[in-house]
Amino acid sequence: MSWVAENTQSTPINPLPPVGAPQTDTADSSAAYADYKVIRRNGAVVGFEPAKISIAMTKAFLAVNGGQGAASARVRELVAQLTQSVVAALLRGKHGGATFHIEDIQDHVELALMRSGEHEVARAYVLYRERRARERAAKLRERAEPERPVLHVVEAGIRKPLDLAALRALIDSACLGLGDFVATDAVLGETVKNLYDGVPVEEVHKSAILSARALIEKDPAYSQVTARLLLHTVRHEVLGEEVAQADMATRYAGYFPQFVRRGVEAGLLDRALLQYDLGRLGGALVAGRDLQFGYLGLQTLYDRYFLHVGDTRIELPQAFFMRVAMGLALGEIDREARAIEFYELLSKFDFMSSTPTLFNSGTQRSQLSSCYLATVSDDLDSIYEAIKENALLAKYAGGLGNDWTPVRALGSH
């Protein structure tokens, strides 16, 4: 390795005695580098010791060649030469003393190993540095993050510790498939920050929804995250238990016939819907289409469109679309086939009916029209009858227009 010798001769300080030369006393070696210092990662300044470079290289050879290989004369000679090269490179042009950062020294070691052709050893050394860097980073995070007090939630009157792993899994599932545009930690951090000890579990889920919603302005993809977290809450309200999205494909099929019967019993749905093959229609529901919603769309359906008994919703998104389709297909010959056809259009967002149709289709007030026009005659009975009709029509949706042309103007005869 002639380049090692050249580098060694280029500095007036001989960092290590030549290979095979008599070893100098440790105190003499330390004195030769008294003006050279090393800054450690914690900021401490210590003396420069080339022997530590040799030890680090020997460990790298040991990791690749094993104990016997690392102890061979060839390896000892090579380590000594490489150490001389590293020290020479560090001290070049710094005759009056200098200070080196530990990372700079390790960079020179990597370079020397690569130039010598010891690529496997260099790779082992690089991997060791990366592993140690991760370990240091983990320790820093542990010290930087103060230990949070254990939060408790109240569920069904029972107080228990907050299950952070389950909360993270829920948010993870809401972020699934949205790539690098969204981050679980961003939503989770804000969610936990807004909680207090003894919070109802429903408020935990609401906090997650609000935390994700606040991030929509940073990236629109959070609209889908928020919608999926809201969907989790809707499923819990409708089904009475937490159900994962992955389980909804089978759960929808069993839930749908129960939903129709419950709606009929509550006086919400037209009894004629019971004439359908509810098992066939339930099997046609596609649970994955629930994930198409953005936040505003799903929140609007929840607030204004989903059927409810008392204050509890009984309708899920795909059941909502099928209920509308069933109401539209009641007069068809092959009702099930036409209902599924209508459902496919609605649930894929290829077509969307007007608000009165979405409100009323399949219910006991199947008023599907959007607009109403009336002519008001020139007498008090007609005027007040028109006002009454407008009020009744407005109760179940629909735009209103009145023709007041026949009514005489003020002061006319």
C-alpha positions as CSV (number, residue, x, y, z in Angstrom):
1,M,0.0,0.0,0.0
2,S,2.3,2.8,-1.3
3,W,-0.4,5.4,-0.7
4,V,-0.3,4.7,3.1
5,A,3.4,5.4,3.1
6,E,3.0,8.5,1.1
7,N,0.3,9.8,3.5
8,T,2.5,9.0,6.4
9,Q,5.5,10.8,5.0
10,S,3.5,13.9,4.3
11,T,3.2,14.8,7.9
12,P,6.1,15.6,10.2
13,I,4.4,13.7,13.1
14,N,4.7,9.9,12.9
15,P,1.3,8.8,14.3
16,L,2.2,5.2,15.0
17,P,5.6,3.4,14.8
18,P,6.1,1.5,11.5
19,V,4.9,-2.0,11.5
20,G,7.6,-4.3,13.0
21,A,9.4,-1.4,14.7
22,P,9.9,-1.4,18.5
23,Q,6.8,-0.1,20.4
24,T,7.2,3.1,22.3
25,D,6.0,3.6,25.8
26,T,2.3,4.5,26.1
27,A,3.1,7.7,28.0
28,D,5.4,8.8,25.1
29,S,2.7,8.0,22.6
30,S,0.1,10.0,24.5
31,A,2.6,12.9,24.8
32,A,3.1,13.0,21.1
33,Y,-0.7,13.8,20.7
34,A,-1.1,16.1,23.7
35,D,-2.1,19.0,21.5
36,Y,-4.8,17.0,19.6
37,K,-8.3,16.6,21.1
38,V,-11.5,14.7,20.2
39,I,-15.0,16.1,20.7
40,R,-17.3,13.2,21.8
41,R,-21.0,13.1,20.9
42,N,-22.0,14.4,24.4
43,G,-19.8,17.4,23.9
44,A,-16.9,16.2,26.2
45,V,-13.4,16.9,25.0
46,V,-10.9,14.1,25.5
47,G,-7.4,13.3,24.3
48,F,-6.7,11.9,20.8
49,E,-5.6,8.3,21.1
50,P,-4.8,6.5,17.8
51,A,-4.9,3.1,19.6
52,K,-8.7,3.5,19.9
53,I,-8.8,3.7,16.1
54,S,-6.9,0.4,15.9
55,I,-9.3,-1.2,18.4
56,A,-12.4,-0.1,16.3
57,M,-10.9,-1.5,13.1
58,T,-10.0,-4.8,14.8
59,K,-13.6,-5.2,16.0
60,A,-14.8,-4.6,12.4
61,F,-12.4,-7.4,11.1
62,L,-13.5,-9.6,14.0
63,A,-17.2,-9.2,13.0
64,V,-16.4,-10.4,9.4
65,N,-13.5,-12.9,9.8
66,G,-14.1,-14.2,13.3
67,G,-11.7,-14.5,16.2
68,Q,-8.9,-16.4,14.5
69,G,-9.0,-14.3,11.3
70,A,-8.9,-11.1,13.2
71,A,-5.9,-12.3,15.2
72,S,-3.8,-13.2,12.1
73,A,-0.6,-11.4,11.4
74,R,-2.0,-10.1,8.1
75,V,-4.9,-8.5,9.9
76,R,-2.7,-7.0,12.6
77,E,-0.4,-5.6,10.0
78,L,-3.2,-4.2,7.9
79,V,-4.9,-2.6,10.9
80,A,-1.6,-0.9,11.9
81,Q,-1.2,0.4,8.3
82,L,-4.8,1.6,8.1
83,T,-4.5,3.3,11.5
84,Q,-1.4,5.1,10.3
85,S,-3.3,6.2,7.2
86,V,-6.2,7.6,9.2
87,V,-4.1,9.4,11.6
88,A,-1.9,10.9,8.8
89,A,-5.0,12.1,7.0
90,L,-6.4,13.7,10.2
91,L,-3.1,15.4,11.2
92,R,-2.2,16.7,7.7
93,G,-1.6,20.4,7.9
94,K,-2.3,20.6,11.6
95,H,1.2,20.8,13.1
96,G,0.3,22.9,16.1
97,G,-2.5,20.8,17.4
98,A,-6.2,20.4,16.4
99,T,-9.6,19.2,17.6
100,F,-11.5,16.5,15.7
101,H,-15.1,15.4,16.1
102,I,-15.6,11.7,16.6
103,E,-17.8,11.5,13.5
104,D,-15.0,12.9,11.4
105,I,-12.6,10.3,12.7
106,Q,-15.1,7.5,11.9
107,D,-15.7,8.9,8.4
108,H,-11.9,8.6,7.8
109,V,-11.9,5.0,9.1
110,E,-14.7,4.1,6.6
111,L,-12.8,5.7,3.8
112,A,-9.6,3.9,4.6
113,L,-11.3,0.5,4.8
114,M,-12.9,1.1,1.4
115,R,-9.7,2.3,-0.3
116,S,-7.9,-0.8,1.0
117,G,-10.4,-3.1,-0.7
118,E,-11.8,-4.4,2.5
119,H,-15.4,-3.8,1.5
120,E,-17.0,-6.4,3.7
121,V,-15.2,-5.0,6.7
122,A,-16.2,-1.5,5.7
123,R,-19.8,-2.6,5.4
124,A,-19.7,-4.2,8.9
125,Y,-18.3,-0.9,10.3
126,V,-21.0,1.2,8.6
127,L,-23.7,-1.1,9.9
128,Y,-22.2,-0.9,13.4
129,R,-22.3,2.9,13.3
130,E,-25.9,2.9,12.1
131,R,-27.0,0.6,14.9
132,R,-25.2,2.7,17.5
133,A,-26.8,5.8,16.1
134,R,-30.3,4.3,16.4
135,E,-29.6,3.2,20.0
136,R,-28.4,6.7,20.9
137,A,-31.5,8.2,19.3
138,A,-33.8,5.9,21.2
139,K,-32.1,6.8,24.5
140,L,-32.5,10.5,23.6
141,R,-36.2,10.1,22.9
142,E,-36.6,8.3,26.2
143,R,-35.0,11.1,28.1
144,A,-36.7,13.8,26.1
145,E,-40.2,12.4,26.5
146,P,-41.5,12.9,30.1
147,E,-43.4,10.0,31.5
148,R,-47.1,10.7,30.9
149,P,-49.5,9.9,33.7
150,V,-51.7,7.0,33.0
151,L,-55.0,8.1,31.5
152,H,-58.2,6.3,32.4
153,V,-61.4,6.0,30.3
154,V,-64.9,5.2,31.4
155,E,-66.8,2.6,29.3
156,A,-70.2,1.3,30.3
157,G,-69.7,2.7,33.8
158,I,-66.3,0.9,34.2
159,R,-63.1,2.8,34.7
160,K,-60.1,1.3,33.0
161,P,-56.7,2.5,31.6
162,L,-56.7,4.0,28.1
163,D,-55.6,1.4,25.6
164,L,-53.1,3.4,23.5
165,A,-52.3,0.4,21.4
166,A,-55.9,0.0,20.4
167,L,-56.3,3.7,19.7
168,R,-53.1,3.6,17.5
169,A,-54.5,0.6,15.6
170,L,-57.7,2.4,15.0
171,I,-56.0,5.5,13.6
172,D,-53.6,3.3,11.6
173,S,-56.5,1.6,9.9
174,A,-58.0,5.0,9.1
175,C,-54.7,6.0,7.4
176,L,-54.3,2.7,5.5
177,G,-53.7,3.1,1.8
178,L,-53.3,6.9,1.9
179,G,-49.5,6.8,1.6
180,D,-47.1,9.4,3.0
181,F,-49.8,12.1,2.8
182,V,-51.0,11.3,6.3
183,A,-49.3,10.3,9.6
184,T,-50.8,8.2,12.4
185,D,-48.5,9.9,15.0
186,A,-49.8,13.4,14.1
187,V,-53.5,12.4,14.7
188,L,-52.6,10.2,17.8
189,G,-50.6,13.0,19.4
190,E,-53.4,15.6,19.1
191,T,-56.0,13.1,20.2
192,V,-54.2,12.2,23.5
193,K,-53.3,15.8,24.2
194,N,-57.0,16.7,24.3
195,L,-57.9,13.9,26.8
196,Y,-58.3,14.0,30.5
197,D,-58.3,11.3,33.2
198,G,-61.7,9.6,33.4
199,V,-62.9,10.7,29.9
200,P,-65.8,8.7,28.5
201,V,-64.6,6.3,25.7
202,E,-67.0,8.0,23.3
203,E,-65.1,11.3,23.8
204,V,-61.8,9.5,23.0
205,H,-63.2,8.6,19.6
206,K,-64.6,12.1,19.1
207,S,-61.2,13.6,20.0
208,A,-59.6,11.4,17.3
209,I,-62.2,12.7,14.7
210,L,-61.7,16.3,15.6
211,S,-57.9,15.9,15.6
212,A,-57.9,14.4,12.1
213,R,-60.4,17.1,10.9
214,A,-58.0,19.9,12.0
215,L,-55.3,18.4,9.7
216,I,-57.5,18.6,6.6
217,E,-56.2,22.1,5.8
218,K,-52.6,20.6,5.8
219,D,-53.5,17.8,3.4
220,P,-56.9,16.9,1.8
221,A,-56.1,13.2,2.4
222,Y,-57.0,13.8,6.1
223,S,-60.6,14.2,5.0
224,Q,-60.7,10.4,4.3
225,V,-58.9,9.7,7.6
226,T,-61.6,11.8,9.4
227,A,-64.4,10.1,7.5
228,R,-63.1,6.6,8.5
229,L,-62.8,7.5,12.1
230,L,-66.4,8.9,12.0
231,L,-67.4,5.6,10.2
232,H,-66.0,3.7,13.2
233,T,-68.2,5.7,15.5
234,V,-71.3,5.3,13.3
235,R,-70.8,1.5,13.2
236,H,-70.5,1.4,17.0
237,E,-73.8,3.3,17.3
238,V,-75.7,1.3,14.8
239,L,-74.3,-2.2,15.6
240,G,-73.9,-1.7,19.3
241,E,-70.2,-2.8,19.3
242,E,-66.9,-2.0,17.7
243,V,-66.5,-3.8,14.3
244,A,-63.4,-3.5,12.2
245,Q,-63.8,-2.5,8.5
246,A,-62.3,-5.8,7.5
247,D,-65.3,-7.6,9.1
248,M,-68.0,-5.5,7.6
249,A,-68.2,-7.5,4.3
250,T,-69.8,-10.4,6.3
251,R,-71.5,-8.2,8.9
252,Y,-73.4,-6.1,6.4
253,A,-75.1,-9.3,5.0
254,G,-76.5,-10.2,8.4
255,Y,-77.3,-6.7,9.5
256,F,-79.3,-5.6,6.5
257,P,-82.4,-7.8,6.9
258,Q,-82.5,-6.8,10.6
259,F,-82.3,-3.2,9.7
260,V,-85.3,-3.4,7.3
261,R,-87.5,-5.2,9.8
262,R,-86.6,-2.8,12.6
263,G,-87.3,0.2,10.3
264,V,-90.7,-1.3,9.5
265,E,-91.5,-2.0,13.2
266,A,-90.5,1.5,14.1
267,G,-92.9,3.0,11.5
268,L,-90.0,4.4,9.4
269,L,-90.0,2.1,6.4
270,D,-92.7,1.0,4.0
271,R,-93.9,-2.5,4.9
272,A,-93.7,-3.3,1.2
273,L,-89.9,-3.6,1.6
274,L,-90.4,-6.8,3.5
275,Q,-91.5,-8.4,0.2
276,Y,-88.0,-8.2,-1.1
277,D,-85.5,-11.1,-0.9
278,L,-83.6,-9.3,1.9
279,G,-80.8,-11.9,2.1
280,R,-80.0,-11.4,-1.6
281,L,-79.9,-7.6,-1.3
282,G,-77.8,-7.8,1.9
283,G,-75.3,-10.0,0.1
284,A,-75.1,-7.4,-2.7
285,L,-73.8,-4.7,-0.3
286,V,-70.1,-3.8,-0.9
287,A,-68.6,-2.7,2.5
288,G,-65.4,-1.3,0.9
289,R,-67.4,1.5,-0.7
290,D,-67.8,3.0,2.8
291,L,-64.2,4.1,2.4
292,Q,-65.0,6.3,-0.6
293,F,-66.5,9.0,1.6
294,G,-64.8,12.3,2.5
295,Y,-65.5,13.7,5.9
296,L,-68.1,16.3,4.9
297,G,-70.1,13.9,2.9
298,L,-70.3,11.2,5.6
299,Q,-71.0,13.8,8.3
300,T,-73.9,15.2,6.3
301,L,-75.4,11.8,5.8
302,Y,-75.1,11.1,9.6
303,D,-76.6,14.4,10.6
304,R,-79.5,14.6,8.1
305,Y,-80.2,11.4,6.2
306,F,-79.6,8.3,8.2
307,L,-82.7,6.9,9.8
308,H,-82.8,6.8,13.6
309,V,-85.0,5.5,16.3
310,G,-85.0,8.1,19.1
311,D,-81.5,9.4,19.2
312,T,-79.8,6.3,17.8
313,R,-79.0,5.8,14.2
314,I,-80.1,2.4,12.7
315,E,-78.8,2.9,9.1
316,L,-75.2,2.4,7.8
317,P,-74.0,3.9,4.5
318,Q,-74.5,0.9,2.2
319,A,-77.9,0.1,3.8
320,F,-78.9,3.7,3.1
321,F,-78.1,3.4,-0.6
322,M,-79.9,0.0,-0.8
323,R,-82.9,1.4,1.0
324,V,-83.2,4.2,-1.5
325,A,-82.8,1.8,-4.4
326,M,-85.5,-0.5,-3.0
327,G,-87.9,2.4,-2.8
328,L,-87.2,3.2,-6.4
329,A,-87.6,-0.4,-7.6
330,L,-90.9,-1.2,-5.8
331,G,-92.9,-1.1,-9.0
332,E,-90.5,-3.1,-11.1
333,I,-91.2,-6.7,-12.3
334,D,-87.8,-8.1,-11.1
335,R,-87.5,-5.9,-8.1
336,E,-84.3,-7.4,-6.6
337,A,-82.4,-7.1,-9.9
338,R,-83.5,-3.5,-10.4
339,A,-82.8,-2.5,-6.8
340,I,-79.3,-3.9,-7.1
341,E,-78.8,-2.0,-10.3
342,F,-79.9,1.2,-8.7
343,Y,-77.7,0.5,-5.7
344,E,-74.6,0.0,-7.9
345,L,-75.1,3.4,-9.4
346,L,-75.7,5.2,-6.1
347,S,-73.0,3.4,-4.0
348,K,-70.3,4.0,-6.7
349,F,-71.2,7.7,-6.8
350,D,-71.9,7.3,-10.5
351,F,-75.3,9.0,-10.0
352,M,-76.9,10.6,-7.0
353,S,-80.6,11.2,-6.5
354,S,-82.0,14.5,-5.3
355,T,-82.4,15.2,-1.6
356,P,-86.2,14.3,-1.3
357,T,-85.5,10.9,-2.9
358,L,-82.6,10.2,-0.5
359,F,-84.8,11.3,2.4
360,N,-88.0,9.5,1.6
361,S,-87.4,6.6,-0.8
362,G,-88.5,3.4,0.9
363,T,-90.2,5.2,3.8
364,Q,-93.8,5.6,4.6
365,R,-93.8,9.0,3.0
366,S,-92.3,8.2,-0.4
367,Q,-92.4,11.8,-1.7
368,L,-89.6,11.9,-4.2
369,S,-90.1,15.2,-6.1
370,S,-87.8,18.1,-5.6
371,C,-89.9,21.1,-6.8
372,Y,-93.6,22.2,-6.4
373,L,-95.4,24.9,-8.2
374,A,-98.8,26.3,-7.2
375,T,-101.1,29.0,-8.4
376,V,-102.7,31.2,-5.7
377,S,-106.2,32.5,-6.6
378,D,-107.5,36.0,-5.8
379,D,-109.3,35.2,-2.5
380,L,-108.4,34.7,1.1
381,D,-109.4,31.0,1.2
382,S,-106.9,30.3,-1.7
383,I,-104.2,32.4,-0.2
384,Y,-104.3,30.7,3.2
385,E,-104.8,27.3,1.6
386,A,-101.6,27.9,-0.4
387,I,-99.7,28.8,2.8
388,K,-101.0,25.5,4.5
389,E,-100.0,23.4,1.5
390,N,-96.5,25.1,1.4
391,A,-96.0,24.2,5.1
392,L,-97.0,20.6,4.6
393,L,-94.8,20.2,1.5
394,A,-91.8,21.8,3.2
395,K,-92.1,19.4,6.1
396,Y,-90.9,16.5,3.9
397,A,-88.5,18.4,1.6
398,G,-89.0,19.9,-1.8
399,G,-88.5,23.4,-3.3
400,L,-91.6,25.6,-3.4
401,G,-92.8,28.1,-6.0
402,N,-96.1,30.1,-6.0
403,D,-97.7,31.9,-8.9
404,W,-99.3,35.0,-7.5
405,T,-100.3,36.5,-10.9
406,P,-104.1,36.1,-10.3
407,V,-103.9,38.1,-7.0
408,R,-104.8,41.8,-7.6
409,A,-102.3,44.4,-6.6
410,L,-102.8,46.7,-3.6
411,G,-105.4,49.4,-4.4
412,S,-106.7,47.7,-7.6
413,H,-110.4,46.8,-8.2
